[in-house]
Structures are given as C-alpha cells and as structure tokens.
C-alpha cells in the first residue's frame, strides 16, 4: 500500500465515524512562539485539547506534517526521520478510551480497512 492510499483510507474511515477532516497546520506554528516547528499531531490542537471549542466540532481527523530535530544525529538509520506525517483522530470531549480503541481496532482489522490479522497485532 502506498502512503497516499494509507492516508486516504485513514481519513475516509474516521470521516465515516463523524469526524470532520481538518487540514495540516503549518510546519512553523503561527500561534506558539515557544517552539520552532510542529513536532506532533496534537501540537496545533493544544488549545482545543485544553477545553477550547474547535470551529469544526468535537470529532476531528487529520494528517499532520511534523518535523523533529531532537535526534537529528540518528537520521539515516531505519527508525529516525526529521519529517513525517502523523495520522490523528481526535475527540474533544465527545468520546473516550473505549470508543477510541474500538475505532482503532476496526480500522486496523476491518476487511474494508487495513485488514491486519488480529494475531499480528
């Protein structure tokens, strides 16, 4: 499966579960002078994770572009990168762990999704 196919499957799956699709925030945050780069999928959503109301609702999904430089000396081995995209599904006070786990399990194992055998998880 190509990366673009995985991104599309992920976004389509969570959209089908009532999540609004939001765009990736800029790699250089425009609302946080304490950091140089967006380093995690949750970074642009911190004000909403702390209780603020998001204009697109309580269920969100995204593919957030991220840069990490903390381990830049390790880049080049099989597990370290500086740029990557983090897939996110967010509940801002709408559902909690049980439903989040059910959604993730369905996405990973469902025939119309990734169809990963349960014994491989």
N, C-alpha and C positions, 0 to 999 in steps of 0.2 A: 504494500500500500504506500502510495506517495504521501508526503507531508500535507500537501494541499487537500488530498482526499480525507485524511485523518481530521484535519481542521474542519472541513465541511461536515463530516459525519458527527463530530462533537457538537458543533454549533447547531446543526439541524436537530439532533437529539434533544438538547436542552431547550431549544425553541419549542419543540413539540410538548415539552413539560411546562410551558407557560413562562419561560424565561425570555426577557427582552434581550436582543442582541445589541451589545454596545461596542463601539469602536475601540481599538487600541489607543491608549493615551500616548502622548509624545514620549520619546526616549529621554528627553531632557524635561523634567517636570516643570510646569509653569506655575504650580501652586505650592511648592515645597522647597524653600531655599536651603534646607538642611542637607540635601543630597544632590549629587551631580547627575545621577541617572536613575531611571526607573529600573529597580532591581528585582521586583517581584510583581506578580499579577495583582496582589492585593494593594500595592502601593498607591495607585490612583484612587482606590476606593476607601481609603482610611477614613475620610470624613463621614462616609455613609456607614461604615462598619462601627463607628463610634456613636451612631444614632441619628445622623442627619438623613433627611429624606432625599432619595435619588429621584431625579425627574422622570426616569423610565420605569420606576416601580420597585417592588421588593424582591423580584426574581430576575437575576441578570446572568448573562453568559458572555464570554469574550475570549479572544486570543490576544494576550498582551505581549507586546515586544519588550524584551528586557536586556539589560547589559549588566554584567557582573565583572568586577576587576579585582576582587579580593584574592583570587588565586591565579592571577594572570601568569605567574611563572610556571604554572602547571598546564597551561593551554598547549594543546598538541597531543596530549595523551588521550586515550579513548573516552575519558569521562569529564573533561573540563572544556568549557566553552566560555566565550565572552558574550556572544549574542545568542539568544534563544527566544522562543515564543512559549509562553505559559498559558495553557488552557485553563479557563476558570468558569465555575458555576457558583453563583452567589445567592444566598438567601439573606436578605436584610430584615430579619425579624419575621419571616414568613414560615419557614420550616426549620427543623433542627437535625440532629445527627441521624435519627432513624431514616427519614426520607432521603437525606443526602447519601447515605450508604446504599439504600435501595436504588436510587438513580444511578450511582456509580457502578453498582453490580450489574444492573440491567444494561448499561452502556458497554461494559466490558464483555459480558457473556451473551447478550442477546443476538439471535440469528441475524437480525437486520442491522446490527451494530458491529462490534468487533469480533463477536463470535469466538471468544477465547474460551477454551475448555476450563471448567471450574477447577479441575485438578492441576491446572497450570498456573493458577493464581497463587 
